[in-house]
Amino acid sequence: MDIDAISLLKTHSVVEVRDLDLEVSGNAAKLYDKFAQELKEQYGEILDVTKSVGELFGCLNTADFELRDLCFRDDLYKLKKLELLEGKIDRTNGRENPVDHGGSANKVLLISNWSLAISNFISRFGLSLSSSKLFDQVIIQFQNLHEYGHWQEYEEVVTDKCEQFVQYLLDSSVNNVNFSTQQWARIWSLVLKSTSFPWNRAQQLKLEDVVFQSLFQEPLEVLMNDADEEVSKLVHSSEFEQKLNAKIMQDIERQFQLLEDLVTQQEDNTPTFKYPKAIQEVDVARVVENCRLHSIGLTTRSRVQMYRLINPLKQMLDNLQAHGGHPDQITELRKRLATLLENKIPVAAEQGKKPSESLTMDKIVENLMTNQSNLSASQLIHKQINALRV
């Protein structure tokens, strides 16, 4: 820089050199201001690029780790060396056109992609914000391997990965991992219906229970009307009908047990309706419901409890009939419920019977109300019995 100044002073006057210095300083200031302005305008994009670089670096680290895992864990993957490639030189680009005998390179790549998809699914599904993509990728890789078909020489690694995959599904509830109905349907189709992979039979039996237990958490009507093709195929299968019937029968027996326990207990005649002490304590919805229950004769706690057990039980019997339950079995269950109800029909006072002269007016009114509630309850139970015998 000093040499440039000296050379300028040899050919220019001091004033000219000073003017040139001012011009350069002015240009530098303008460039700085322009740079600052551009930096402000593009700052968001710079941050995005920085973030993308960070994500790319993370992906590269993951790829490097998985590649090393694939290359050096020969005890697990048992991948054979690729055959020497033969071919002729393409003189136009200087590259060799390889000839892959038997598609060995494609086979290794296909199994590698399949194995990595399962590893990603197991390690990331419970934490990822895009877990559905990980699930879909696993299903796609299983389909790809199924279509290719020639994986038997790598049976050990395929068997090991299949067992890892199913074990993760079995542990899903323990690990608080949830699958949608559509995903469970695809798992059922892949693991329990497909014979293309070396599934562990003991794991299959356990998974079958897990799948149906998860499905039965959904309302039956929602399951039966699901528009998804795989879900529809599952709910119309014979396996689903058998499991559903078994589940309904378990629920029916459990409901009968609760009902029979209630019947054998001493009747609780505590009124279900009490007048509130203050208007602020009034729960309008509860008052309306209690009035409805009173209108059909359910004036005591025991009657209300029995009513709330019978209605779901009747619905279970209807579901069993609608989904392939044996007619004789359904008839016996209906008779069983009808017999139980007949033993609980309240006895109303005889009509026209003259009340005792010793009774007070309050007692007479109380007897009339009790008689009316017994009559209403009797009519309700007879109606339920008649419905069971249709």
Residue, then its C-alpha position, 0 to 999 in steps of 0.5 A: m500500500d505504501i508503494d502505491a502511495i509513493s507511486l501516486l505521489k510521483t505522478h500526481s500532486v498532493v491535492e489529487v492524492r488527497d482527493l483520491d483518498l477521500e473518494v476511496s473512503g467514500n466508496a468504502a463507506k457506501l459499500y459497508d452500508k450496502f453490505a449492512q442493508e443486504l445482510k438485514e434483508q437476507y438474514g432470515e435466508i442465512l439462518d435457514v441455510t445455516k439450519s439446513v447445513g446443520e440438518l445436512f451435517g446430522c444426516l451425514n453423521t447418521a449415514d456415516f454411522e449406519l454405513r459403518d454399522l452395515c460394513f463392520r457388523d458382519d456378525l449381524y448382517k452377513l452380507k457377501k462381497l459383491e461379485l467382480l463387475e464385468g463390462k466394456i468401456d463406454r468410450t464416450n464418457g470413459r466409464e465402464n458399463p457393468v454387467d450384474h450377474g443375478g442382480s446381486a448388487n440390487k439384492v444387497l441394496l434392497i436388503s440394506n434399505w429394508s434393514l435400515a428402514i426397520s432400524n429407523f422405525i424402531s429407534r425413531f418412531g416413538l419420538s419423531l414428529s413424522s412417525s407416520k412417514l417412518f411407518d409407511q417407509v417400513i411397509i414400502q420396504f417390506q413390499n419391495l422385498h416381497e416383490y423381489g423375493h430372492w432373499q433366502e441367502y440372507e435368511e439369518v439377517v432377515t429373520d433377526k430383523c423381522e423378530q426385532f420389528v415384531q418385538y417392538l410392536l409387542d412392546s408398544s404399550v409398555n413404551n407408550v407408543n400408539f398406532s392408529t386403526q389404519q396402521w394396526a390393520r396394515i400390521w395385521s395384513l403384513v405380519l399375521k396374513s403374509t407368509s412371505f417372511p420368516w415370522n416367529r410363530a410365538q410372536q405372531l400369537k402374542l401380536e394377534d392379541v395385541v392387535f385386537q385388544s387395540l382395535f377393540q378400544e375403538p367403538l364398534e360402529v366406528l370400526m365397522n364403518d371405517a372407509d380405509e380398505e385395509v381396515s374394511k378387509l380386517v373387520h370383515s375377516s373371519e378372524f375378526e368375527q371370532k375375536l369380536n364374538a369372544k370379546i362380546m361374550q367376555d363382556i356379557e359374562r362380566q356384565f351378568q356377574l355384576l348384575e347377579d351380584l347386585v341382585t343378591q345384595q340387600e336392596d338399597n332403598t335410598p331415594t335417588f332424589k333429594y331436595p336441595k337445601a339451597i337454590q345454588e345447589v341445584d344441578v339442573a341436568r341431574v334434576v332432569e335425569n332424576c325426574r326421568l328416572h322417577s317417571i319410569g319407577l326408578t326411585t331407589r339406588s338399587r333400581v337405578q344401578m340395575y337399570r344401568l347394568i341391563n341396558p348395556l347388557k341388552q346392547m351386547l346381546d344385540n351386537l353378538q347377534a349382529h356379528g355371527g353369534h350362535p342363535d342357541q347361545i343368544t337365546e339362552l342368554r336372553k332367557r337368563l336375563a329375562t329370568l333374572l328380571e322376573n325375580k325383580i318385578p316389584v309388587a304393587a298394592e292391590q287396587g281398591k283396597k281400603p286404607s287403614e283408618s290409623l294411617t295419617m294423610d302423609k303416610i297415605v300419600e307416601n304409600l300412594m307414591t310408592n305404589q305408583s313407582n312400583l307400578s311404573a317399575s313393574q311396567l318397565i321390567h315387563k317391557q324389557i322382558n317382552a323385548l328379550r323374548v321377541 
